[in-house]
Amino acid sequence: MAVPKCKVSKARRDKRRSNVWKLDMPGLAKCPKCGEFTLPHRACKACGFYKGREVISVKAD
């Protein structure tokens, strides 16, 4: 069984458990065609356009 060599201080332990290193939510960009919020560098799910051209055919409701 593993045994720690020396005591880990409360500050060091809490620093490791903190949320400082966790990733933030990715930023959203507005689609220039329809105005829907999408992830950057991805085709818009609402209108199917990416970089000014249609890459996905989306059925209109």
PyMOL Python script that loads the backbone (N, CA, C, O; Angstrom):
from pymol import cmd

cmd.read_pdbstr("""\
ATOM      1  N   MET A   1       0.834  -1.188   0.000  1.00  0.00           N
ATOM      2  CA  MET A   1       0.000   0.000   0.000  1.00  0.00           C
ATOM      3  C   MET A   1       0.877   1.249   0.000  1.00  0.00           C
ATOM      4  O   MET A   1       1.883   1.292   0.707  1.00  0.00           O
ATOM      5  N   ALA A   2       0.517   2.251  -0.770  1.00  0.00           N
ATOM      6  CA  ALA A   2       1.317   3.467  -0.874  1.00  0.00           C
ATOM      7  C   ALA A   2       1.174   4.309   0.385  1.00  0.00           C
ATOM      8  O   ALA A   2       0.075   4.495   0.909  1.00  0.00           O
ATOM      9  N   VAL A   3       2.297   4.810   0.854  1.00  0.00           N
ATOM     10  CA  VAL A   3       2.319   5.652   2.047  1.00  0.00           C
ATOM     11  C   VAL A   3       3.006   6.955   1.681  1.00  0.00           C
ATOM     12  O   VAL A   3       4.084   6.934   1.087  1.00  0.00           O
ATOM     13  N   PRO A   4       2.394   8.116   2.028  1.00  0.00           N
ATOM     14  CA  PRO A   4       3.030   9.399   1.722  1.00  0.00           C
ATOM     15  C   PRO A   4       4.337   9.578   2.487  1.00  0.00           C
ATOM     16  O   PRO A   4       4.435   9.204   3.656  1.00  0.00           O
ATOM     17  N   LYS A   5       5.349  10.155   1.817  1.00  0.00           N
ATOM     18  CA  LYS A   5       6.640  10.364   2.469  1.00  0.00           C
ATOM     19  C   LYS A   5       6.579  11.461   3.517  1.00  0.00           C
ATOM     20  O   LYS A   5       7.199  11.355   4.575  1.00  0.00           O
ATOM     21  N   CYS A   6       5.827  12.521   3.219  1.00  0.00           N
ATOM     22  CA  CYS A   6       5.710  13.599   4.201  1.00  0.00           C
ATOM     23  C   CYS A   6       4.343  14.254   4.090  1.00  0.00           C
ATOM     24  O   CYS A   6       3.630  14.076   3.102  1.00  0.00           O
ATOM     25  N   LYS A   7       3.991  15.009   5.116  1.00  0.00           N
ATOM     26  CA  LYS A   7       2.674  15.637   5.194  1.00  0.00           C
ATOM     27  C   LYS A   7       2.502  16.690   4.094  1.00  0.00           C
ATOM     28  O   LYS A   7       3.419  17.462   3.812  1.00  0.00           O
ATOM     29  N   VAL A   8       1.340  16.709   3.492  1.00  0.00           N
ATOM     30  CA  VAL A   8       0.997  17.738   2.514  1.00  0.00           C
ATOM     31  C   VAL A   8       0.232  18.822   3.261  1.00  0.00           C
ATOM     32  O   VAL A   8      -0.787  18.551   3.896  1.00  0.00           O
ATOM     33  N   SER A   9       0.735  20.055   3.178  1.00  0.00           N
ATOM     34  CA  SER A   9       0.101  21.152   3.910  1.00  0.00           C
ATOM     35  C   SER A   9      -1.294  21.443   3.365  1.00  0.00           C
ATOM     36  O   SER A   9      -1.624  21.074   2.237  1.00  0.00           O
ATOM     37  N   LYS A  10      -2.102  22.108   4.180  1.00  0.00           N
ATOM     38  CA  LYS A  10      -3.475  22.443   3.771  1.00  0.00           C
ATOM     39  C   LYS A  10      -3.470  23.360   2.554  1.00  0.00           C
ATOM     40  O   LYS A  10      -4.326  23.233   1.678  1.00  0.00           O
ATOM     41  N   ALA A  11      -2.520  24.277   2.492  1.00  0.00           N
ATOM     42  CA  ALA A  11      -2.440  25.207   1.361  1.00  0.00           C
ATOM     43  C   ALA A  11      -2.121  24.454   0.068  1.00  0.00           C
ATOM     44  O   ALA A  11      -2.728  24.706  -0.973  1.00  0.00           O
ATOM     45  N   ARG A  12      -1.176  23.541   0.145  1.00  0.00           N
ATOM     46  CA  ARG A  12      -0.795  22.767  -1.042  1.00  0.00           C
ATOM     47  C   ARG A  12      -1.933  21.850  -1.486  1.00  0.00           C
ATOM     48  O   ARG A  12      -2.201  21.718  -2.680  1.00  0.00           O
ATOM     49  N   ARG A  13      -2.601  21.218  -0.520  1.00  0.00           N
ATOM     50  CA  ARG A  13      -3.731  20.340  -0.817  1.00  0.00           C
ATOM     51  C   ARG A  13      -4.878  21.120  -1.455  1.00  0.00           C
ATOM     52  O   ARG A  13      -5.463  20.679  -2.444  1.00  0.00           O
ATOM     53  N   ASP A  14      -5.197  22.288  -0.879  1.00  0.00           N
ATOM     54  CA  ASP A  14      -6.311  23.088  -1.379  1.00  0.00           C
ATOM     55  C   ASP A  14      -5.995  23.708  -2.737  1.00  0.00           C
ATOM     56  O   ASP A  14      -6.891  23.900  -3.558  1.00  0.00           O
ATOM     57  N   LYS A  15      -4.722  24.022  -2.972  1.00  0.00           N
ATOM     58  CA  LYS A  15      -4.310  24.553  -4.273  1.00  0.00           C
ATOM     59  C   LYS A  15      -4.545  23.517  -5.371  1.00  0.00           C
ATOM     60  O   LYS A  15      -4.953  23.854  -6.482  1.00  0.00           O
ATOM     61  N   ARG A  16      -4.284  22.275  -5.048  1.00  0.00           N
ATOM     62  CA  ARG A  16      -4.483  21.194  -6.009  1.00  0.00           C
ATOM     63  C   ARG A  16      -5.976  20.965  -6.277  1.00  0.00           C
ATOM     64  O   ARG A  16      -6.363  20.645  -7.400  1.00  0.00           O
ATOM     65  N   ARG A  17      -6.802  21.126  -5.256  1.00  0.00           N
ATOM     66  CA  ARG A  17      -8.239  20.878  -5.382  1.00  0.00           C
ATOM     67  C   ARG A  17      -9.007  22.072  -5.952  1.00  0.00           C
ATOM     68  O   ARG A  17     -10.197  21.951  -6.244  1.00  0.00           O
ATOM     69  N   SER A  18      -8.360  23.197  -6.110  1.00  0.00           N
ATOM     70  CA  SER A  18      -9.057  24.406  -6.542  1.00  0.00           C
ATOM     71  C   SER A  18      -9.512  24.299  -7.998  1.00  0.00           C
ATOM     72  O   SER A  18      -9.097  23.394  -8.722  1.00  0.00           O
ATOM     73  N   ASN A  19     -10.353  25.216  -8.409  1.00  0.00           N
ATOM     74  CA  ASN A  19     -10.904  25.209  -9.764  1.00  0.00           C
ATOM     75  C   ASN A  19     -10.115  26.099 -10.714  1.00  0.00           C
ATOM     76  O   ASN A  19     -10.600  26.388 -11.807  1.00  0.00           O
ATOM     77  N   VAL A  20      -8.940  26.536 -10.347  1.00  0.00           N
ATOM     78  CA  VAL A  20      -8.162  27.462 -11.154  1.00  0.00           C
ATOM     79  C   VAL A  20      -7.773  26.851 -12.493  1.00  0.00           C
ATOM     80  O   VAL A  20      -7.785  27.544 -13.511  1.00  0.00           O
ATOM     81  N   TRP A  21      -7.435  25.583 -12.513  1.00  0.00           N
ATOM     82  CA  TRP A  21      -6.905  24.942 -13.714  1.00  0.00           C
ATOM     83  C   TRP A  21      -7.981  24.423 -14.642  1.00  0.00           C
ATOM     84  O   TRP A  21      -7.675  24.027 -15.767  1.00  0.00           O
ATOM     85  N   LYS A  22      -9.245  24.411 -14.206  1.00  0.00           N
ATOM     86  CA  LYS A  22     -10.305  23.844 -15.038  1.00  0.00           C
ATOM     87  C   LYS A  22     -10.645  24.767 -16.197  1.00  0.00           C
ATOM     88  O   LYS A  22     -10.512  25.986 -16.085  1.00  0.00           O
ATOM     89  N   LEU A  23     -11.082  24.189 -17.307  1.00  0.00           N
ATOM     90  CA  LEU A  23     -11.378  24.949 -18.519  1.00  0.00           C
ATOM     91  C   LEU A  23     -12.671  25.731 -18.389  1.00  0.00           C
ATOM     92  O   LEU A  23     -13.598  25.313 -17.696  1.00  0.00           O
ATOM     93  N   ASP A  24     -12.723  26.872 -19.065  1.00  0.00           N
ATOM     94  CA  ASP A  24     -13.928  27.677 -19.118  1.00  0.00           C
ATOM     95  C   ASP A  24     -14.789  27.232 -20.293  1.00  0.00           C
ATOM     96  O   ASP A  24     -14.343  26.485 -21.163  1.00  0.00           O
ATOM     97  N   MET A  25     -16.010  27.698 -20.299  1.00  0.00           N
ATOM     98  CA  MET A  25     -16.906  27.401 -21.407  1.00  0.00           C
ATOM     99  C   MET A  25     -16.382  28.082 -22.666  1.00  0.00           C
ATOM    100  O   MET A  25     -15.929  29.224 -22.598  1.00  0.00           O
ATOM    101  N   PRO A  26     -16.432  27.403 -23.819  1.00  0.00           N
ATOM    102  CA  PRO A  26     -15.932  28.033 -25.044  1.00  0.00           C
ATOM    103  C   PRO A  26     -16.774  29.241 -25.437  1.00  0.00           C
ATOM    104  O   PRO A  26     -17.982  29.273 -25.205  1.00  0.00           O
ATOM    105  N   GLY A  27     -16.119  30.233 -26.035  1.00  0.00           N
ATOM    106  CA  GLY A  27     -16.814  31.430 -26.462  1.00  0.00           C
ATOM    107  C   GLY A  27     -17.724  31.147 -27.640  1.00  0.00           C
ATOM    108  O   GLY A  27     -17.422  30.299 -28.480  1.00  0.00           O
ATOM    109  N   LEU A  28     -18.829  31.853 -27.699  1.00  0.00           N
ATOM    110  CA  LEU A  28     -19.768  31.675 -28.799  1.00  0.00           C
ATOM    111  C   LEU A  28     -19.651  32.850 -29.756  1.00  0.00           C
ATOM    112  O   LEU A  28     -19.450  33.990 -29.335  1.00  0.00           O
ATOM    113  N   ALA A  29     -19.779  32.565 -31.042  1.00  0.00           N
ATOM    114  CA  ALA A  29     -19.726  33.600 -32.075  1.00  0.00           C
ATOM    115  C   ALA A  29     -21.089  33.675 -32.746  1.00  0.00           C
ATOM    116  O   ALA A  29     -21.781  32.666 -32.879  1.00  0.00           O
ATOM    117  N   LYS A  30     -21.469  34.873 -33.165  1.00  0.00           N
ATOM    118  CA  LYS A  30     -22.744  35.069 -33.837  1.00  0.00           C
ATOM    119  C   LYS A  30     -22.588  34.757 -35.320  1.00  0.00           C
ATOM    120  O   LYS A  30     -21.633  35.203 -35.955  1.00  0.00           O
ATOM    121  N   CYS A  31     -23.520  33.998 -35.866  1.00  0.00           N
ATOM    122  CA  CYS A  31     -23.508  33.667 -37.290  1.00  0.00           C
ATOM    123  C   CYS A  31     -23.835  34.928 -38.082  1.00  0.00           C
ATOM    124  O   CYS A  31     -24.848  35.574 -37.814  1.00  0.00           O
ATOM    125  N   PRO A  32     -22.989  35.295 -39.061  1.00  0.00           N
ATOM    126  CA  PRO A  32     -23.259  36.511 -39.836  1.00  0.00           C
ATOM    127  C   PRO A  32     -24.486  36.381 -40.739  1.00  0.00           C
ATOM    128  O   PRO A  32     -25.074  37.389 -41.131  1.00  0.00           O
ATOM    129  N   LYS A  33     -24.876  35.145 -41.073  1.00  0.00           N
ATOM    130  CA  LYS A  33     -26.013  34.921 -41.974  1.00  0.00           C
ATOM    131  C   LYS A  33     -27.359  35.031 -41.243  1.00  0.00           C
ATOM    132  O   LYS A  33     -28.249  35.765 -41.673  1.00  0.00           O
ATOM    133  N   CYS A  34     -27.498  34.283 -40.121  1.00  0.00           N
ATOM    134  CA  CYS A  34     -28.803  34.230 -39.452  1.00  0.00           C
ATOM    135  C   CYS A  34     -28.799  34.834 -38.047  1.00  0.00           C
ATOM    136  O   CYS A  34     -29.866  35.070 -37.480  1.00  0.00           O
ATOM    137  N   GLY A  35     -27.616  35.087 -37.477  1.00  0.00           N
ATOM    138  CA  GLY A  35     -27.541  35.695 -36.153  1.00  0.00           C
ATOM    139  C   GLY A  35     -27.590  34.713 -35.005  1.00  0.00           C
ATOM    140  O   GLY A  35     -27.589  35.123 -33.844  1.00  0.00           O
ATOM    141  N   GLU A  36     -27.634  33.436 -35.297  1.00  0.00           N
ATOM    142  CA  GLU A  36     -27.666  32.392 -34.265  1.00  0.00           C
ATOM    143  C   GLU A  36     -26.275  32.256 -33.646  1.00  0.00           C
ATOM    144  O   GLU A  36     -25.273  32.430 -34.338  1.00  0.00           O
ATOM    145  N   PHE A  37     -26.205  31.944 -32.339  1.00  0.00           N
ATOM    146  CA  PHE A  37     -24.926  31.740 -31.679  1.00  0.00           C
ATOM    147  C   PHE A  37     -24.416  30.336 -31.962  1.00  0.00           C
ATOM    148  O   PHE A  37     -25.141  29.358 -31.775  1.00  0.00           O
ATOM    149  N   THR A  38     -23.158  30.234 -32.417  1.00  0.00           N
ATOM    150  CA  THR A  38     -22.537  28.946 -32.720  1.00  0.00           C
ATOM    151  C   THR A  38     -21.104  28.945 -32.193  1.00  0.00           C
ATOM    152  O   THR A  38     -20.570  29.991 -31.824  1.00  0.00           O
ATOM    153  N   LEU A  39     -20.492  27.773 -32.162  1.00  0.00           N
ATOM    154  CA  LEU A  39     -19.090  27.680 -31.804  1.00  0.00           C
ATOM    155  C   LEU A  39     -18.250  28.213 -32.960  1.00  0.00           C
ATOM    156  O   LEU A  39     -18.603  28.003 -34.120  1.00  0.00           O
ATOM    157  N   PRO A  40     -17.144  28.898 -32.666  1.00  0.00           N
ATOM    158  CA  PRO A  40     -16.323  29.427 -33.755  1.00  0.00           C
ATOM    159  C   PRO A  40     -15.675  28.309 -34.579  1.00  0.00           C
ATOM    160  O   PRO A  40     -15.386  27.231 -34.058  1.00  0.00           O
ATOM    161  N   HIS A  41     -15.455  28.575 -35.852  1.00  0.00           N
ATOM    162  CA  HIS A  41     -14.821  27.650 -36.802  1.00  0.00           C
ATOM    163  C   HIS A  41     -15.652  26.395 -37.029  1.00  0.00           C
ATOM    164  O   HIS A  41     -15.106  25.325 -37.299  1.00  0.00           O
ATOM    165  N   ARG A  42     -16.973  26.524 -36.921  1.00  0.00           N
ATOM    166  CA  ARG A  42     -17.868  25.405 -37.191  1.00  0.00           C
ATOM    167  C   ARG A  42     -19.057  25.909 -37.993  1.00  0.00           C
ATOM    168  O   ARG A  42     -19.423  27.082 -37.909  1.00  0.00           O
ATOM    169  N   ALA A  43     -19.654  25.023 -38.766  1.00  0.00           N
ATOM    170  CA  ALA A  43     -20.830  25.395 -39.564  1.00  0.00           C
ATOM    171  C   ALA A  43     -22.005  25.673 -38.630  1.00  0.00           C
ATOM    172  O   ALA A  43     -22.158  25.029 -37.592  1.00  0.00           O
ATOM    173  N   CYS A  44     -22.819  26.632 -39.014  1.00  0.00           N
ATOM    174  CA  CYS A  44     -24.002  27.004 -38.225  1.00  0.00           C
ATOM    175  C   CYS A  44     -25.049  25.905 -38.362  1.00  0.00           C
ATOM    176  O   CYS A  44     -25.360  25.476 -39.472  1.00  0.00           O
ATOM    177  N   LYS A  45     -25.592  25.450 -37.232  1.00  0.00           N
ATOM    178  CA  LYS A  45     -26.599  24.391 -37.273  1.00  0.00           C
ATOM    179  C   LYS A  45     -27.959  24.926 -37.691  1.00  0.00           C
ATOM    180  O   LYS A  45     -28.810  24.166 -38.151  1.00  0.00           O
ATOM    181  N   ALA A  46     -28.170  26.222 -37.536  1.00  0.00           N
ATOM    182  CA  ALA A  46     -29.466  26.801 -37.876  1.00  0.00           C
ATOM    183  C   ALA A  46     -29.616  27.011 -39.383  1.00  0.00           C
ATOM    184  O   ALA A  46     -30.657  26.681 -39.951  1.00  0.00           O
ATOM    185  N   CYS A  47     -28.573  27.563 -40.042  1.00  0.00           N
ATOM    186  CA  CYS A  47     -28.695  27.858 -41.473  1.00  0.00           C
ATOM    187  C   CYS A  47     -27.776  27.008 -42.353  1.00  0.00           C
ATOM    188  O   CYS A  47     -27.989  26.927 -43.563  1.00  0.00           O
ATOM    189  N   GLY A  48     -26.750  26.366 -41.758  1.00  0.00           N
ATOM    190  CA  GLY A  48     -25.873  25.481 -42.530  1.00  0.00           C
ATOM    191  C   GLY A  48     -24.747  26.180 -43.265  1.00  0.00           C
ATOM    192  O   GLY A  48     -24.079  25.556 -44.090  1.00  0.00           O
ATOM    193  N   PHE A  49     -24.514  27.464 -42.992  1.00  0.00           N
ATOM    194  CA  PHE A  49     -23.474  28.214 -43.683  1.00  0.00           C
ATOM    195  C   PHE A  49     -22.180  28.243 -42.879  1.00  0.00           C
ATOM    196  O   PHE A  49     -22.199  28.253 -41.648  1.00  0.00           O
ATOM    197  N   TYR A  50     -21.051  28.256 -43.597  1.00  0.00           N
ATOM    198  CA  TYR A  50     -19.729  28.429 -42.995  1.00  0.00           C
ATOM    199  C   TYR A  50     -18.870  29.208 -43.974  1.00  0.00           C
ATOM    200  O   TYR A  50     -18.739  28.816 -45.133  1.00  0.00           O
ATOM    201  N   LYS A  51     -18.292  30.294 -43.525  1.00  0.00           N
ATOM    202  CA  LYS A  51     -17.457  31.181 -44.347  1.00  0.00           C
ATOM    203  C   LYS A  51     -18.178  31.651 -45.608  1.00  0.00           C
ATOM    204  O   LYS A  51     -17.585  31.705 -46.685  1.00  0.00           O
ATOM    205  N   GLY A  52     -19.459  31.990 -45.467  1.00  0.00           N
ATOM    206  CA  GLY A  52     -20.211  32.561 -46.572  1.00  0.00           C
ATOM    207  C   GLY A  52     -20.767  31.589 -47.586  1.00  0.00           C
ATOM    208  O   GLY A  52     -21.385  32.017 -48.561  1.00  0.00           O
ATOM    209  N   ARG A  53     -20.570  30.290 -47.393  1.00  0.00           N
ATOM    210  CA  ARG A  53     -21.140  29.320 -48.338  1.00  0.00           C
ATOM    211  C   ARG A  53     -21.864  28.229 -47.568  1.00  0.00           C
ATOM    212  O   ARG A  53     -21.549  27.950 -46.411  1.00  0.00           O
ATOM    213  N   GLU A  54     -22.838  27.618 -48.229  1.00  0.00           N
ATOM    214  CA  GLU A  54     -23.640  26.574 -47.581  1.00  0.00           C
ATOM    215  C   GLU A  54     -22.880  25.253 -47.613  1.00  0.00           C
ATOM    216  O   GLU A  54     -22.528  24.759 -48.684  1.00  0.00           O
ATOM    217  N   VAL A  55     -22.630  24.688 -46.446  1.00  0.00           N
ATOM    218  CA  VAL A  55     -21.915  23.415 -46.363  1.00  0.00           C
ATOM    219  C   VAL A  55     -22.831  22.294 -45.874  1.00  0.00           C
ATOM    220  O   VAL A  55     -22.543  21.118 -46.093  1.00  0.00           O
ATOM    221  N   ILE A  56     -23.940  22.656 -45.211  1.00  0.00           N
ATOM    222  CA  ILE A  56     -24.914  21.685 -44.736  1.00  0.00           C
ATOM    223  C   ILE A  56     -26.283  22.127 -45.238  1.00  0.00           C
ATOM    224  O   ILE A  56     -26.657  23.290 -45.087  1.00  0.00           O
ATOM    225  N   SER A  57     -27.020  21.212 -45.827  1.00  0.00           N
ATOM    226  CA  SER A  57     -28.364  21.563 -46.249  1.00  0.00           C
ATOM    227  C   SER A  57     -29.312  21.373 -45.068  1.00  0.00           C
ATOM    228  O   SER A  57     -29.445  20.269 -44.539  1.00  0.00           O
ATOM    229  N   VAL A  58     -29.971  22.464 -44.658  1.00  0.00           N
ATOM    230  CA  VAL A  58     -30.870  22.455 -43.517  1.00  0.00           C
ATOM    231  C   VAL A  58     -32.293  22.607 -44.019  1.00  0.00           C
ATOM    232  O   VAL A  58     -32.590  23.506 -44.806  1.00  0.00           O
ATOM    233  N   LYS A  59     -33.171  21.728 -43.565  1.00  0.00           N
ATOM    234  CA  LYS A  59     -34.570  21.799 -43.982  1.00  0.00           C
ATOM    235  C   LYS A  59     -35.254  22.971 -43.278  1.00  0.00           C
ATOM    236  O   LYS A  59     -35.086  23.150 -42.072  1.00  0.00           O
ATOM    237  N   ALA A  60     -36.014  23.761 -44.013  1.00  0.00           N
ATOM    238  CA  ALA A  60     -36.754  24.885 -43.438  1.00  0.00           C
ATOM    239  C   ALA A  60     -38.042  24.372 -42.818  1.00  0.00           C
ATOM    240  O   ALA A  60     -38.731  23.532 -43.397  1.00  0.00           O
ATOM    241  N   ASP A  61     -38.362  24.889 -41.627  1.00  0.00           N
ATOM    242  CA  ASP A  61     -39.580  24.459 -40.933  1.00  0.00           C
ATOM    243  C   ASP A  61     -40.779  25.244 -41.408  1.00  0.00           C
ATOM    244  O   ASP A  61     -41.892  25.018 -40.934  1.00  0.00           O
TER     245      ASP A  61
END
""", "prot")
cmd.dss("prot")
cmd.show_as("cartoon", "prot")
cmd.util.cbc("prot")
cmd.orient("prot")
